[in-house]
């Protein structure tokens, strides 16, 4: 997905987790410590596939961080998983790289639906 001609990448997380964070500190997902990177995606169909495959059964609201990869201070690598290339961020996300924090809607069955991007 693009914004003003620039491709954006997206990271989903529970809304409750985002609300607990210090807004002056870079964002570091738990996977940065456990896997060494922060999972992201770029294409809407891949985003929905990942969300519904891995997070559909989890309760609560989720958010999407819209990230401008050209502003990232941490290393960004495109790596293969399940036959697709996914953007992985190898370090905390500096706050000025986060363009928007968006709600990630679900239907009544808990299925994630296309966000308003």
Order of alpha helices (4+ residues) and beta strands (2+ residues): beta-beta-alpha-alpha-beta-alpha-beta-beta-beta-beta
